Amino acid sequence: MKHSLSVYQICLIAFAIVLNLVGAQIALLLQLPIYLDSIGTCLLAYALGPIYAVLPGLFSSVINAMLGDAYALYYAPVGILLGFLYGYAWNHFLKEKERLLVAALFISIPTSLLSACITAYLFGGITSSGSTFIVQLLAHTPLGLTISCFIVQFITDYLDRLLALMLVKQFKQRIKLSK
């Protein structure tokens, strides 16, 4: 049986992509050390589940690259993984008890590892993020570039993921989505 998307689902996906784009542009313009580009993905993971949540991560990366952030496209695999992990977290860590700190940790470790590898091997630790300065400082220590990228990436990712989870938690308490 062929499954088609409802108008409601298409609108939620589009809204999630726009939230990701606006958040990413704000973080980029203000050179924030967090990214703000996954709030829409987190919202969609809560509303529709992990399968649909990969779409905003993928499309946001493509659109951000077209809008001028040349680095964004290379991080599309991170957005895809992030959608799956947000969905898993909403279904397992956050279903009954609000364990935001644990969920943010669960999401941040694999996405930070993937991001750090991309940042270190493709870009030499230099990206459009505000945290690039810290990576460059740590890279000149015995830690080396990849571990420096991971440490900074983990800290910024954890804060970013925790913020997204907290915002969606507040949003879901005020507005009833499909769940």
C-alpha positions, 0 to 999 in steps of 0.5 A, spaced: 500 500 500 502 506 498 503 511 503 502 519 501 503 525 506 497 529 508 497 536 507 498 537 515 505 533 514 507 537 508 506 543 512 509 541 518 515 539 514 516 545 511 515 549 517 521 545 520 525 546 515 524 554 515 525 553 523 532 550 521 533 555 516 532 561 520 535 559 526 542 557 522 542 564 519 541 567 526 547 563 529 551 565 523 550 572 523 551 573 530 557 568 530 554 564 536 558 558 538 551 554 538 548 552 531 540 553 532 539 549 526 535 543 529 529 546 532 525 544 527 528 537 526 527 536 533 519 539 533 518 534 527 521 528 530 516 529 536 510 531 532 511 525 526 517 521 528 524 519 526 523 517 519 520 524 517 525 528 521 530 526 517 527 531 511 528 538 515 536 536 516 537 534 509 533 540 506 536 545 511 543 543 509 541 544 501 538 550 502 543 553 507 548 552 502 544 555 497 543 561 501 551 562 502 553 557 508 558 553 503 559 548 509 552 547 510 551 541 505 557 537 507 553 537 514 547 534 511 549 527 514 549 530 521 542 533 520 539 526 517 542 522 523 540 528 528 533 527 525 533 519 527 536 520 534 531 526 536 525 521 534 528 515 538 529 520 544 522 522 543 520 515 543 524 512 548 527 517 553 522 523 553 516 519 553 514 518 560 519 522 564 522 528 562 530 526 561 532 532 557 539 532 559 540 524 558 536 525 551 541 531 549 547 527 551 544 521 547 543 525 541 550 529 542 555 524 542 554 520 535 552 527 532 558 530 535 563 525 532 560 525 525 561 533 525 568 533 528 570 528 523 567 532 517 570 538 520 577 536 521 578 532 515 574 536 510 575 543 513 582 542 517 577 545 523 575 551 520 568 552 519 563 558 519 561 557 526 563 561 532 566 556 535 572 555 530 576 560 534 576 555 540 578 549 535 584 552 533 586 554 539 586 547 542 588 544 536 595 547 537 595 543 544 597 535 544 590 533 543 590 534 536 585 537 531 580 531 531 580 531 538 579 538 539 574 538 534 570 533 537 571 536 544 568 543 542 563 540 537 560 536 543 560 542 548 556 546 542 552 540 540 550 538 547 548 546 548 544 546 542 541 539 542 538 541 550 536 548 547 532 545 542 529 539 546 527 544 551 524 549 546 520 543 543 518 541 550 515 548 552 512 548 545 508 541 546 506 543 552 502 549 549 500 546 543 497 539 541 501 536 535 499 530 532 501 526 538 
